[in-house]
Amino acid sequence: MIPNRLRRWIRYHEPATRWGKMFLLSVVVGILAGGAAAGLHVALHEGVEALIGRFSYIGGPEWCTFRWEILLLPIIGGLSSGLLVQGFFRLGPGHGTNSFVSAFHEHGGHLPLRGPTVKAVAAVGVISCGGSAGPEGPIAALGASIGSRLADVAGLSSRQRRILLVAGCAAGVGAIFQCPLGGALFATSVLYRETEFETDSIVSSVIASIVSYSTFMAVFGFGRHLLQGAESLVFTHPLELIPYAVLGVVCGLLSIFFHGCMHTVESRPLRRLHLPPWLVPGLGGLLVGLLGCILPQVMDARYQFVQNAMDGRLFAMSGAMGLSWGQWALLFGLIALVKCVATALTVGSGASGGLMGPSVFIGGMAGAFVGACLMAVAPESIPHEIIETTRRALIPVGMAGVLAASMRTPLAAIVMVTEMTGSYGLIVPLMLVCVSAYLIGRRWGLNPAQVRSASESPAHAGDLLVHLLESYHVRDLMETRWPFRVSQSVALGEMVIGLSSGSRPVFAVLDEARLAGVISIPEIRRAVGEPGISEIVIASDIMTSPPVVVYPEESVYDVLDRFRGSNQEVLPVVSNEQEGVFLGMLPRDSIHQVLRRHVGEIRRHLYSEHAGLQAIEQDEQLYQLVAGVSSVSMDAIQRIPVPLEVANQSLRGIDFRKKYGMQVIGIQDESGQLQCPPDIDRPLRDDQMLVVIVPQNAT
């Protein structure tokens, strides 16, 4: 049991305690997610080297090199994933990022640890066997599930669970992509289709991402980037914006094509075969193996081909000599398109894996394609060094472009790729490409669980009221001059003398200035039920002790649960500094009055800014009228203008019901204000509307 003094201290310092608790939990999430990312990275490295890496160098320029191993390995990876995920554990489909987004909006931040863990293990097998998928989505979901599970263990609320869910995703992305700030921005913005951030989660996401990144880099060494050699690339001339503008369009179009491939595979051909769910990923693996025999580069999940294309080693490899820049452009373009198809066949068929890594790879190929086109058409008057630098810079910028459009996270993509590659000198073209690609492709994102904005998310349904209640403290609403105060020794008879009929007071029982307990009407009724007892029983005999109390420094939102648990209309307010000195009472009705006043003020501003919404308000008033007359249907309620022949006459004077066969239940003036019930003695005006009940048999 927590001592009362310690409990009071915790409640007095509740805001600081809550922040400290969330800080500590965010650190724990970061450590666990960073360790999980490191383990996944090691397993993936060893798996790729042991399986697909033994039979094909997917970072080279070779193509159309058929080998049985390349054909069969993706089938094995798909079947193993299908058996593990859908056969044995019977988990639902969906890639990691979308599962995280859905858990935030629809499931109160609950993301069970089992599903993402199994899918992360299965993703290692899929990628190691040459499946076209990425590890980033699974680790994002695994980090999010770690945050969700830790919140459950700590007994946090749904709101706090969502914060740790987002922090876990940020930690996973920040570690595996080696971008701590980008991971935090990604996790807080990928929830929405518009450029909006989950502001409540930013602090915890930054903390978790920093810790996760540091944990990951402590294993593999600091000072390295996901893509090497981009640190020296800089933006130096306005004319360079021309190829970057072209790249933005290409990235946007590629993201649309990527979405189309995913949608087609998920919704059409594979479902028509009516195969067992665990077998479908094997069929997808077969098709990926066929594509891999043509272009083995689509099996690259570690950006080897992108790295070789950027630093120029690709063009010096065996089989690359003699290719013109036009041929290189054709190869890069084909790889980008086929990678979209191969990823859709892998992930869309139900195999485990993510879409973030393939998005980055496709973007790198888009940059390589535009760079090769630039080299092919560049005039001889431009120095080769300038064109070559721009060609290389287009690759990391393209990586951000497709990521921005497909995930609908333009700002996060800018920061992520900057950190992933160290290309801080390319911030201007990164901004241009990411924003233009996002504007072109944002309608066709890869996460269907995203909602348009925070206002449409079930997670934010009560934000307006919650933020309002958090802005008020108990001291703002409590009644300090509470009249019902008694000492412990006062007799029951003295307490009830002078109470008016129907009153329901709550007595504060004091020991000098300190609160000893409370007495409500139910305790009094039980005591006075016995004849003659009122002169014998004193306050200390029937009081509730220890009482449920609140403190003046607490927010009104934080004390709502105590109202619900105690089922009282008022709660005593005591001092935290003076050990339980009674200060007053907090009535539940005061909170209700604040809400009504604030909602009325919002409504007034709403109608002053958007006058057209008054029509909806008028209809709502009619619905409320119908609800009050339960025997009348909405069809029987109509609005009619005041007949000209009765203008300037009262309802009483003309006997409207007898004259027209309709019952007037309200009068609506020109401004839309509804008077209900109507004043039957006030003259009617010709600019008013009558709300009437029309008999069902009337024509």
Protein Blocks (a to p, Z undefined) as FASTA:
>chain_A
ZZfklmmmmmmmmmmmmmmmmmmmmmmmmmmmmmmmmmmmmmmmmmmmmmmmmmocfkbm
behiacfklmmmmmmmmmmmmmmmmmmnopaeddfklmmmmmmmmnnopacfklmmmmmm
mmmmmmmnopacdfklmmmmmmmmmmmmmmmmnopafklmmmmmmmmmmmmmmmmnopak
lmmmmmmmmmpmbdcddfklmmmmmmmmmmmmmmmmmmnoghiafbghilmpccfbfklm
mmmmmmmmmmmmmmmmmmmmmmmmmmmmmmmnopafklmmmmmmmmmmmmmmmmmmlmpc
nlmmmmmmmnommmmpghjgopafklmmmmmmmmmmmmmmmmmmmmmnopacdfklmmmm
mmmmmmmmmmmmmmmmpcfklcfklmmmmmmmmmmmmmmmmmmmmnopaklmmmmmmmmn
opamlmmmmmmmmmmmmmmmmmmccblkbcfblmlpmklmmmmmmmmmmmpcfklmmcfb
lfbdcdfklcfklmmgopaghiacdddddehjbcfbdcdfklmmmmmmpghklmmpcfkl
mmccddddddfkbcfklmmmmmmmnopabdcdddfklgoiafbdcdfklmmmmmmmmmmm
mmmmmmmmmmmlmmmmmmmmmmmmmmmmmmbcfklpccddddfklgoiafklnommlmno
pacfbdcdfkopacddddfkbccdfkbccdddddfkbZZ
